[in-house]
Amino acid sequence: MNRSSSLNEQARSLRAALARLNRRLRAEDEDDGVGSTGLSLLGRLLRDGPASATTLATQERLQPQSLTRTLQALEKRALIGRAADASDRRRSTITITAAGVNALRRSVLSRESWLARAMLATLTPTERDLLVIATTLLDRLADAPPEPVEEPM
C-alpha cells in the first residue's frame, strides 16, 4: 500500500470513528428536542457572546434557511432572545438566555458523564493518557486551514 492510500485509509477510519462516537454522545442527551444544531448554536452564543443571525450562520457553516428554523425553535422554547441591533434596527442580536445556558449544561453534563464512565470501563489508564494526546491532535486538525498544505513526499 502506498503512502497516500494509507493516509486516506487512516483519514477514513478516523472520520468513521468520530462519527460513531458523535452519534453515541448525541444518544446520551435528554430528549429535550434542542438537537445538535441548536446545541451548537447555544454553545457558540455562550462562548462568543451575542451575535447576528448572519454571523452565526457563517461561524456554524449553516444555510440561512436551516438557521432560521433552528433559531425559531430555540426562541419558542425561550432558550435564546432577540433584540434590535443598536446600530441597525433592521437586524437583531441574538443572545442565550438562562434557560438556554441550563439546557446546554444539561446536555454537556449528560454527554461527558457517559463518556467518562465509558472511558473508565473500556480503556486502560495508558489508553486514557493516549486520548489526552489524541485530543490535542484532534484540536489541531479542527483548526487546520480549509486547504491544508500537503506534506512533501
N, C-alpha and C positions, 0 to 999 in steps of 0.2 A: 504494500500500500504506500503510495507516495505521500509526501508531507502535506500537500494541500488537501487531499481526500481525508487524511487522518484528522486534520484540523476541522474540516467540515463535519466529520462524524462526531468529534468532540463537541462542537457547537450544537449539533442536532441533539445529542444526548443531554447536554446542559439545558437547552431550551425545553426539552420534554420533561426533564426532572423538575425544573422550576414551574412549569405549567401544572404538573400534577400536585406539587406542594401548594401552589396558589389555590387550586380548586379545593384541596383538603382544608386549607385555612379558611376559605370562604364558607365551607360547610360548617365551621365552628361558630359562625355568627349567630346571634339570637335572630329569630325570624322577625325582624323589625321592618323589613321592606325598604331599607335605605339603599341597598345594592352597592356593588363595588364602585361604580362611578360616583354615586352620592358620597360614599365614604372617602373616596379620593378627593373630591371637592371640599368636603368638610375639613379634611386633613390639610389641604392647601391653604384654606382660609385661616385655620388655626395657626399654622406655621408662618404664613406670609402676611396675614392681616387682610383687611378689606380689599376688594378688587372689583373691577368691572366685569361684566359677562364676557366681553371681548378678551380681556386679559386672561380670565380663567380658561376660555376655550383654547387660546394659544398655548398656555402653560400645560394644560392637560391633553393637548392634541386632540381636541374633540370638534366635531362638526357642530355648527351653531344650533341646528335642529335638535340634536341629541342633548346638548347643553340646556336648551330651553326647557325641554321636557323634564330633565333631572332637576333643574332649579325650581320649576313649578312644584314638583313633588316635595322637594325639601322645604319650600316656603309653605306649602299647605300643611305640613307637619310641624311648622314653627321651628325648624332646625336652622334656618337662615332668615335674615331680614334684609330688606332693601330700603335704601334711602336715596333721594335725588342727589346726584353729584353736585357739589358746591360750585364747580367751575362750568359745568354744562348740564343744565336742568333736563335735557333730553335723555341723558344717561343716568343709570343708577349704580350705586355702590353696594356691593353685596357683603354682608358680614355673617359670621357664625354666631348663633345665639347660645345661651347657656344650655338649652335643651340639645342643641347640635353638638356642643362640647361633650355633654354626657353620653349621647348616642355614640359618638366617635370613641370615647374612652371605654365604653362597654364592649364595643366591637374589638378594639385593640386588646383589651384585657382578655377577652374570650379566646382570641387567636393565639396570643402569646402564652396563655396558660396551657392550652392544648400542646403547643409547640414545645414548651419546657418539659411537660410530662412525657411527651413522645421522645425527646432527646434523652431524657434520663432513663427511660425504659428501653430504648433501642440502641443507643450509642455508648461506647466506652468513654472514659474520661479523655483518652488520647484523641478519639474521633471528635469529641466535643471541642477540644482545643484546635483541631484542624478546621472545624467550622468557623471558629473565630477568624482564622487566617482567610478562609474562603469568603467570609462576609466582607472583609476588606477588599478582596479582589473583585467581588461582585459589585461593590460600590464604585470601584474604579471603572469597571465595564459600563455601569449605568451612566457614568459621567463622560464616557468617550464621545468624541465629536461625531456628528451624523455620518461622516465619511472617514472612518479611521484610516490612518496611513498604514499601508501593508508593510510587514517586516520583510527586509531583503532576504532572498533565498540563498 
